[in-house]
Amino acid sequence: MKIYLSPRTVGTSGGGLKGNLQYLDRLIQNELDKSNFQSSFNELWLSLACPAMYVVPGIVGMEVTFSKYYQTFPYSRMNRKFKTIDITLKAPEFSEHFQKEEQINYTDKFEIAAEYKNISEPELAKILIDKYFEALQIIKSKLKKEDVFDFDIFENILTTIKKKITLEFLIQTSKEENINSQKAQIESSKTKRQERISKNLISDTLIRDIRLSFAYKLPRALFYLNRYADIVLRQLIHNDFKCPHYHHLYVSIADTKEEALKRAIIVEDWFTYGIAVLQEQTLLKADHSEQQQLVLTAIKDGLLDIAEIDKLDKEKILKAINEAREIGVLSEIIFKAKENNKIAFAISTKTILGQNEEEIYFTIIDKETNKTARWKFGQENIFLIAGWFGAINVTNKKITIKPRANMDLVLEGKQKIIELDVEKELADLTKIDQNSR
């Protein structure tokens, strides 16, 4: 049975433990594997839910909803069909562990109870072991006669590890498991890449997405560079670029090839990874123009890496990269558009250099007269735009823009449903495009 451990708080989930606790769950897994532990379940997912110490821009208010869910924990589900166990426990002791270092970077911050502050790593390690014991008790209470689960073995492993816990033990364990984990990840990536090379795949699936995965933390002022991935994607879609069964292409960007390979873990058949080397210091020390070219080159290298392995169309990739270079990451691009026989409407965005926001523009065109109204709607955090402008409906008289589901708290204080009177907007002299008069 494989065990999976992840944090859960406002607006985020996934990841793992930090510092010298990073590989503690891996140690438990290794001991289970060596012990001949038996279970009729293949996976145990344990989520540690903790109060937030901050929320990122765009989701302010979601902490209220999360708090209501938090009070309902523990949550548990035994899925015998898929042989999985899902358990979520309250774990306020881990708030600082997961979020204290990053809290300083955000405006919307929250305090946690004094009893959950300044908990040492050895203490946290023992608390984690107790969380596993708590999870085992929940499993015990839900087990059926036909289920198999070696509680004695699992509990003995937890007890043995708990007795060994000291800071020195955690440091040594972290070092050893880190080395083993990195070696295993690199070898796994290399093996899967070699398997892909040997296959004769048919490219029959239109690309849908390109995403960049940096091994280092990208400053918020440089988030706009991710926009190059969207521009390249649009060009590839326009050029009918197809892949073999997958449709999401991720580019793993790191200081070295080995570091990029460690992160290029493919666990589903709908996405794949390419690798690219771009050293963090090289990127950070470059001026804005150089930074843009460095990231675009990394995207090119990552996509060509995928193309080389899976025998994709390199010419289309190079063409898309060149087109993206000409368009530029700071240019205004169409975010979403909709039209009928008479009226066309578009939402376009333009990156603000050095900021984590984009300017938003609305454009209405009467296709019969070519009369055009265009104006700046405002500017917003780049992560909020996709949720705010979720669906567009266009009629000859009215344009309606609705957000995606569950955006009420995120959009608090904003106009959630936007309705535009076509005739009124086209008659507004401050919005009429001069070339359409």
N, C-alpha and C positions, 0 to 999 in steps of 0.2 A: 504494500500500500504506500502511495506517495502522499506526503503531507505538504500543504501549501499554507504559508503564513503571510498576511498582508494587513496594512493599516487601513482604517476607514474613518474619514472625518468629513467636514463640510466641503462639498465640491470636488473631493479627491478620494481615490481609492487605488489600491495596488501599490506595488513597490515592496520593500522589505525593511528589516531592522537596519540600524545604522551603527557606526563606530565598531567597537569590539563585540557587539551583539550581532553583527551582520550575518554571521554564519552559524549562529547557535541552533537555528531550526535545521540547518544542514547536518550538524552534528547529531541531532536527534534522529534525523532520517538515516544517517549512516549506521547508527547503532541499531535501529529497527531492521535495516537490511541485513546486518550481520547476525541478528538474533533468531532468524527463522520465524519472525512474527507472521501470523496468519490472520487474514481477514477476508470476508466475502465482499468487502468494499475495496475499490481500487484507489479512491482518493478521499482525503480529509482536508477540507478547506476551513481554516480558522482565521476569522477576521477580528482584529482588535479595534473596536470603535472607541474613539476618544474625542472629547470636546475640542473645538478648534481654538487656536491661539491667534488666528488671522483668517481673513478671506480675501481672495484675489479680486481685483476690479471686475465688475460685471456680474458678480454673484452675491453682492451685499444683500442680506436679508435671508439668504438660504439657511443661515445658522439657526433661524427660528424653526423652520421645518425640520431640520436635522435633529434639533433638540427634542422634538416630539417623537421622532422615530427612536432616538437614543433611549428614551425612557421605556420603550417596549422591549429592549434587549434583556436577556439573551434570546437570540433567534436560533432555531435549529431546523434542519430538514434532512431526512434520511431518504435518499432517492435510490430505491432498490433496482429500478429498471436500468439506470445508468451507473449504479454502484458508486454513488458519491455521497459524502456527508458534508453539509454546509453548516457551520456554526459561527455566530457573531456574538462576541462578549463585550460588555462594558470594560474599558481599559483606560480610565482617566490617568493612570500612572504614566502612560506613554505619550501624553500630549507634548511635553517638553522634548522628549526623545525624538519625536517626529517633526516638530515645528519650531522649536525655540530658536535655532540658528537662523531660520528664514524670516522669523517674525519682524525683525528690524527693517526688512525691505518693503513692508506694507503699511498702509495708512489705517485700515480697518483691523484693529487688534483687540484681543480679549484676554482677560486675566483668568487664570485657573485657580482652583482652591489651593491654599497654602500647603496642605498635606500631600499634594501631588507635585510639588516643586522640589528641585535639587535632589532627585533620587539618583543614587550612584549606579553605575553599570552593574556591579555585582548584585545590588538589591533588585534592579530591574530584571536581571537574568533569573533570579529566584521567583520573582513575580510572574515572569513568563512561564516558568515551569508550573506554577500554580494555576495559570490559565489553562494549560494543557490538562491538568488534573480536573479542573472544572468542566472542561469539554468532555473528558472521559465519563464523568458522572452523568452528563446529559445523554451521552450515547448509551450508557448502561440503562437509563430509564426508558429508552425508546427501542431497545433491541428486541427482536422477535426470536422465537425458538429456532427458526431456520437460519438466522444470521450467525456469522462467525466473526469473532473479534477477541484477540488474545489480550485481555485487559491486564493480566498479571505481568506479562512480558513488557508491555508498554509502561505500566506503572513502575516496574523495577528499573527500567532504563531511565525514566524521569527522576526517580529517587537517587539513583547512582550519580547522575549528572549534577543534580542539585547539591549533593554533598561535596562535590569537587569545586564548586564555583568560588573562585576568588578573582581578583583583578588580573593576577598573573596567569591564571588558567584561561580566562577569557582572551587575553592578549595572545597567548600562544596558540589557542584554538583558532582564533581569527586569522593569524598568519598562515597556519597550516592549511586551513580550509580555503583561504583566499587563493593560495598557490594552486591547490588541487582543482578548485572551481575554474580558474582561468585556463588552466591546461585543458580541462574537459570541454570548456566552451569553444576554445580555438579548434580543438580536434574535431568536435562535432560539426562546426561550421565548414571546416575543410572537407570533411567526409561528405556532407550534403552537397557541397559545391561540385565535388568530383562526380557524385552520382548524377547530378544535373547535366554535366558535360557529356556523360556517356549515353544520355537519353536522346531520342529523336522526337522532340516535341513539336506539336502543330500550333502555330500562333493563330488562335481563333477567337480571342476574347479582347474586346476593346478596352483600352486603359481607362481607369476611372480616377485614380488619385496618385499623387507623388508626395511623399513626406520626407523631411530631413530629420535625422536622429543624431544629434551631436553628443559625443562622449563627454564633453565638458559643458559647463553651464554658460549658456549664451546670455550676455547682458540684455536686459529688456530693451535698451536703446537699439539693439541689433536684431530684434525679432522681425523687423520688417524685411530682412534678407530672406526669410522663409517664403516671401511672396514670389521669389523667382521660381520656386517649385510650381506655384499655381500658373505662372505665365508659360513655363515650359509645358505643363500639362495641357493647357488650352491649345497650344500649337500641335502637340502630338495627337490630341483628339481630332482636331481639324484635319490632320494628315492621315487619319484612320490607322493609327498605330495600334497594333494588336500584340497580345502576349499569349503564351500557352497556359490556359486555365486560370491564371491569377490576373488580377486587375489593379491591385495596389502595389506600387513600387516604392520601397523605402531605401534611402541612402544613408548608410552608417558612416558618419564622419568623425575621425579621431586623429590624434597626434601621430599614430603609427598604424600600419596595416594590421598588426596583431591586435591592437586595441579595437580597431574597427570590426575585425572578425569576431571578437568576443561578444559584441553586441548584435551581431547579425544572426540572431536565432530565429529560425523559421518554424513556427509551431502550427500554422494553418496553411491550407493550400490556396487561399485567396490572395496571399501577398508573398512577396519575395524581397530579398535584400541585395543591394550592391554596396561595395565598399569604396571609400575615398579617404585620402590622407590630406588633412588641412590642420596644421599645428595651431593650437590655441593662441600662443603668443604672436605668431605671424599674423593671425586674423585681428587680434586686439590692437597691435601696434600699427596696422595699416590705416591709411586715411579712408574716407568714405568710398571714394571711387575704387580704390584697390580692394576694399572689403567686398564690394559688390562683384568684382571680377573673380575674386578668390572663391566666393560661394558658388557662383555660376560655374566655374571650372570644376568644383567639387561635385556639383550635380551632374555635369557632363561625365566625369570620371566614374561616378557611381552607376549611372545609367548604361554607360558603355561596358562596365564590368558585368552587368546583368546580361547585356546583349551578347557579349563574348561567350558567356557560359551557356545561355539558352538559345543562341543563334537567332537573335532578333535583328530588326532592320536598323543598322547603325546609321545609315544615311539619313533616315527620318529623325533620329536623335540629334545628329549634328545640325541638321536644318533647323530643328526646334530651338536648339541652343543659340544658334546665330540669330534667329528671329527674336528670341528673348533678349539677347544683347542689344539688338536694335531698338526694341520696345522700351527697355529700361525698367528697372524695378521701381523707379519713382514716378512712372507714367500713370496716367489715369486709365483704368481698365474696367470693362463691363463686369460687374459682379453677378447680376441676374437680370434677365429681360423676358418680356412677355408681350404678345401682340395678337390682334384679331385682324379682320379684313380692312379695318379703317384706322385703328389706333395702335401705335407701338409705344411701349414704355420700357425704360431701362434704368437700373440702379448701377451707378459706377462709383468706384472708390479710387482714392489717390493717397499714397503713403506720405506721412509727414516725417521728414528726415529726423532721426534721433528721438522719435517719440513712439509710444506703443499705441498710436491712434491713426485712423485714416479719415480723410475728408470724404463725405458722402454727397453724391450729386444725383438728382432726379432729372430725367429727360422724357418729355412727352412729344410725340410726333403725329400730326395728322397726315396720314399717308396719301390722302387725296389732294391736299393743298400744299403739302410739305411744310406747313406751319409748325414751328418747333418752340416749345417752352423748356427752358433749362435753368436750374438753380441749385445752389448749394443747400442741401437739407441740414447739414450739420457735420459734426465729427464725433467719432466714437472709438472705444477700445476695439482693436481688431478681432478679439475673440468673441465680442458680443454681436457683431454685425450679422453673422450667419444665422444666429438664433432669432434675432429681431426681425429680419426680412426673410421669413420662412417660405411664404407662399404669396403669389401675386395673381389677382383676378382682374382682367381687363374687359370692359365693355365700352361702347361708344360714348357713354356719359360719365362713367365712374371707374376709377382704379382703386382697388382695395389691396392693402398689404397686411398680411397677418403673420404674427410670430409663430415659431414652432411651439409645440405643446410644452407645458410646465415651465413657461418663461415668466409667469406673473411676478414672482419675487425678484427675479433678475432685472425686470424692466420697471420696477416700482418707481414712480415719479416720471416715467416717460409715456409717450403716446403709444400704447400697445398696438391698437389697430389703426392704421393710417388710411384715410379715405380722401381721394383727390377728385375734385370736380374737373373733368376734362375741359369743358368749355371755359370755365373760370380761369384755369391755369393758362390756357392758350391765349386768353385775352389779357392776361396780366403783363403790362408793358415792361415791368421790371424783370420778367422772366423770358420774354420773347427773344429767341436767338436772332441776332441782326441779319444773318444770312438767309433766314427763312421769310423775311418780310417781302 
